[in-house]
Amino acid sequence: MKYSATVDDHRFEFELLKNDNGYSVRVQDREYPMEIAERAPGNVILRLNGKVYEILMKRHQSEGELLINGKSCQVHVEDLRLLQLRRLSGAGTDDSGPLQIKAPMPGLVLKILVQEGQRVARRDGLVIIEAMKMENEIRAERDGVVKRIEVKEGQAVDKNQLLLHLE
């Protein structure tokens, strides 16, 4: 699977690969062998390209703080496929003016995570849509206020159907 990661302010893409010897990671056309052992929930030992890292995770889903060998860093990881779906949904990165959040694919609205009038921060979850038996969380691309919600939980939506207005 391919991912986009931001560590502190540095962004890069990588791909996790399963092979005969376990796992490896590919970054910029270079492949590195990788081993992972979980010591406890949120505490892993990672051996990457012959180097050993102890990682403590203080996170919420795909983002949060990591302690790597005792050094703190902020991390945000996204599945590249979902990132592309969000871009296709009409969610932009302009920090001003109204923004229409649209469904990136046809599906079923499982849960609305916000209410009208609610202030949201960039990357906050807005709506969860089920498509092809997978749950896809649509997140805010910028800070704003939810002005109007156009759908209801349990409602079927088409691709590019308006979900909500963010200002």
N, C-alpha and C positions, 0 to 999 in steps of 0.2 A: 504494500500500500504506500502511496505517496502522501507526504505531509509538508506543510509549511510551518516553520517554527520561528518564533521571535524570542530570543534570549537577551534580556535587558533591551537594548535598542538594535541588536543585530538580527537581521532576518535571513533565513536560508531555507532551502528545500532539501528534503531527503526522502529516501525510499527504504522501507524495511523489507528484507528479503529472507525467505526461508530456504535453506539449502540442506544438503546431506549432512553437513557438520553442525547444524543448528541454525543460527541466524547471522545475518550481516546487514550492514547499513551502507547505502550508496549515497554519496554526497559529491556533486559536481563530477560525475562520471568516474569517481574512484570508489571502490568497494572496500569496506573494512570489516574484518571478522568481529563478531560480538557475542558475548555470553552475559546472561542476566540471571542472578539468583536473588530471590526475595528472602530477606532476613526476618522481616515482620511487615505487617501492612504499612505501606508508605516508606519502607526502608529497604533499598535494594543495593546490591553490589553489581556494578557494571564493569565488565572487562571489554574494552574497545580498542582494537588494534594493538593489543599487548599492554595497555595501560589500565590500571584499576581505579575505579571511582566509587566512593560510597555516596549514595544519594538519599537524602531525606526529603520527602514530598509533603509540602503543606499546600494543598491545592483543592480547587473546586472543579471537577470534571477535567477540562483540558487546559486550565491555566492556573497560575498561582506562583508560590515561592518554592524554590528548590534550594537545598543546601547541598552543594557538591564539594566533597572533601572539606566541609566546614565553611565554604564560601557561599554567600547568599546571592541568588539571582532570580529575576522575574521571568517566567516562561509562559508562553502562549503557543499551543500547538493546534493546528487545524488540519483536517483531512482535506487534501487538495480538491477532491471531487465535490465535497460540500461547499468549499469556498467558491468554486466555479458556479455551482447551483445558486448560491446567494447572489453572485454578481449578475447572473442571468435573471434573477427575480426583480431586478430594478433597484435594489438597495445600493445607493451610491455612497460616496465618501465626502460629499460636499457638506461642510459644517454649518451651513446656513440655509434658511428657507424650509418649506415643507418637503416632506419626503414620503412617497408612496411605497409601502412594502407590499410586494406581490408574491404570489405562490410560485416557486421555482419549478414546480412540477404538479401534475394532477395528483390528488390524494384526499385524505380525510383529516379534518382539523381535530386532533386528539385533545389538545389543551391550549387554552389561551393563558399565557403567563403574566399578563399585564391588565390594567384597567384604564379606562379613559381618564385623562388628567394625571396619570402617573408619570413621574420623571424617571427616565431610564438613562443608563450610562452605556457607552460604547461596549459592545460584546454581551450586554444583558440579553437573556432569552426573551423572545416576544411570543412566539407561537410554535407549537409542535405539530408537524404534519406527518401522517403515516402515508408512505408511498411504497408499494411493492414490499410490504411487510417489514419496512424499516422506518424507524422514527427519525425525523429530521428536524432539528431545532433551528428556527429562523431567529437570528440575533440582530440586535441593533448595530448598525454600522457607525453610528455616532451618538453622542449625547443628545437628548431631546425630551419632549413631552408627548405622550400618546394623546392625540387629539380625537380620533374616532376609530373605533373597531368596526370593521365591515362584515365580519364572519362570526359564527357561533360554534361552540364545541359540538362535534358530531356532524358538522356540515361537510359535504363533499365540495371540493374546489377544483377548478381547472387551472392549467398552467397559465401564469400571468394574471390570475384573478387577484383583485385588490384585497388585501388582508386587513391593513390598517394604515392610518395616516400618522406620521411622526413629524413634529415641528421642533 
